[in-house]
Amino acid sequence: MLDIHHHWCNTRGEYIQPDDDRINRIIDSWRGVRPAMHYSVSREDLLAGHSETQKPDFAALEEQGFKKGKLRAHSDYMWNSAVNDWALSHLEWGDIMVESKCKNLASIALYKYNMEKNNEQLFGHDVRQKVEAPDPIII
């Protein structure tokens, strides 16, 4: 399993690319099943004031006194569009499993972000079937 955020932390800032040879080893290890990867971002409150449209520079953050352990901590949401774009570029080979404090809401927001970015139509309605049930109280 590739965790792209923790890979970024462990390598002190490498944003691994989808065409990296190491990705092929991951794909092969799944033996014909579409792989999944973990995706998270450093906490919003830790990087308060950081641009939401630029990928964080690990070395620069360390120079500013940020500790690796703190940078590893998961955010509430996927708040950085540049990092989201990088993560979404990996969809060509695997599925994304969002690791965040608000996992379901963050996953939905990332899905919507990707759909809007690609000008794809979002669901305009609730995808669950609504069944008209008879009124249980008949007067």
C-alpha positions in Angstrom: 0.0 0.0 0.0 1.4 3.4 -0.9 0.6 6.2 1.4 1.6 9.3 -0.6 1.5 11.7 2.3 3.7 9.6 4.6 6.0 8.9 1.7 6.3 12.7 1.3 7.2 12.9 5.0 9.6 9.9 5.1 11.5 11.1 2.0 11.5 14.7 3.4 9.5 16.1 0.5 9.3 13.8 -2.5 6.0 14.1 -4.4 6.1 10.7 -6.0 4.8 10.8 -9.6 2.3 8.3 -11.1 4.9 7.2 -13.8 7.6 6.4 -11.1 9.0 2.9 -11.6 8.2 2.1 -7.9 4.5 2.5 -8.7 4.8 -0.5 -11.1 6.0 -2.6 -8.2 3.0 -1.6 -6.2 0.6 -2.4 -9.0 2.3 -5.8 -9.5 1.9 -6.6 -5.8 -1.9 -6.3 -6.1 -1.9 -9.3 -8.6 -4.4 -8.0 -11.0 -6.6 -6.1 -8.6 -6.8 -2.4 -8.9 -4.6 -1.0 -6.2 -5.6 1.5 -3.5 -3.5 4.2 -2.0 -3.8 6.3 1.1 -3.9 10.1 0.8 -3.8 12.7 3.6 -2.5 16.2 4.0 -0.7 17.9 6.9 -3.1 19.5 9.4 -4.8 22.8 8.4 -4.1 24.4 11.7 -0.4 23.4 11.6 0.1 25.1 8.2 -2.3 28.0 8.9 -1.4 30.8 6.4 0.1 28.4 3.9 -1.1 28.9 0.4 -4.0 26.5 -0.5 -2.8 26.5 -4.1 0.9 25.6 -3.6 2.3 22.2 -2.5 4.1 22.5 0.9 7.9 22.4 0.6 9.1 19.9 3.3 12.7 21.2 3.5 11.5 24.8 3.9 9.0 23.8 6.6 11.7 21.9 8.5 13.9 25.0 8.3 11.1 27.0 9.8 11.0 24.6 12.8 8.2 22.3 11.8 8.8 18.8 13.1 8.4 15.7 10.9 6.0 14.1 13.4 3.7 17.1 13.3 3.7 17.2 9.5 2.7 13.5 9.4 -0.6 14.3 11.3 -3.7 14.1 9.2 -5.8 17.1 8.4 -9.6 17.4 8.9 -10.2 18.0 5.2 -8.2 17.9 1.9 -7.6 21.6 2.0 -4.8 22.1 -0.5 -5.8 22.1 -4.2 -2.2 21.7 -5.4 -1.7 18.6 -3.3 -5.1 17.4 -4.3 -4.2 17.7 -8.0 -1.0 15.7 -7.4 -3.0 13.0 -5.5 -5.7 12.9 -8.2 -3.0 12.4 -10.8 -2.5 8.9 -9.3 -6.1 7.8 -10.2 -4.8 6.4 -13.5 -3.3 3.4 -11.6 -5.2 3.2 -8.3 -8.1 4.3 -6.1 -7.7 6.9 -3.3 -8.5 6.1 0.3 -8.8 9.4 2.1 -7.2 9.5 5.5 -8.5 12.5 7.4 -10.3 13.4 10.6 -13.5 14.1 8.7 -13.1 11.2 6.4 -16.5 11.0 4.8 -17.0 14.7 4.3 -13.4 15.1 3.0 -13.9 12.2 0.6 -17.0 13.8 -0.8 -15.4 17.2 -1.1 -12.4 15.6 -2.9 -14.7 13.8 -5.3 -16.6 17.0 -6.1 -13.4 18.9 -6.5 -12.2 16.3 -9.1 -15.5 16.3 -10.9 -15.6 20.1 -11.1 -12.0 20.3 -12.2 -12.7 17.9 -15.0 -16.0 19.7 -16.0 -17.9 16.5 -15.4 -21.5 16.6 -14.3 -22.1 16.2 -10.7 -25.1 14.3 -9.4 -27.9 16.9 -9.3 -30.0 14.7 -7.0 -29.7 12.3 -4.2 -28.6 9.0 -5.7 -30.5 6.9 -3.2 -34.0 5.8 -4.3 -36.8 7.7 -2.6 -39.7 5.4 -2.0 -43.1 7.0 -1.3 -44.3 5.2 1.8 -47.9 5.3 2.9 -48.6 7.6 5.8 -48.5 5.4 8.9 -51.1 7.6 10.6 -54.4 7.7 8.8 -57.0 10.0 10.2 
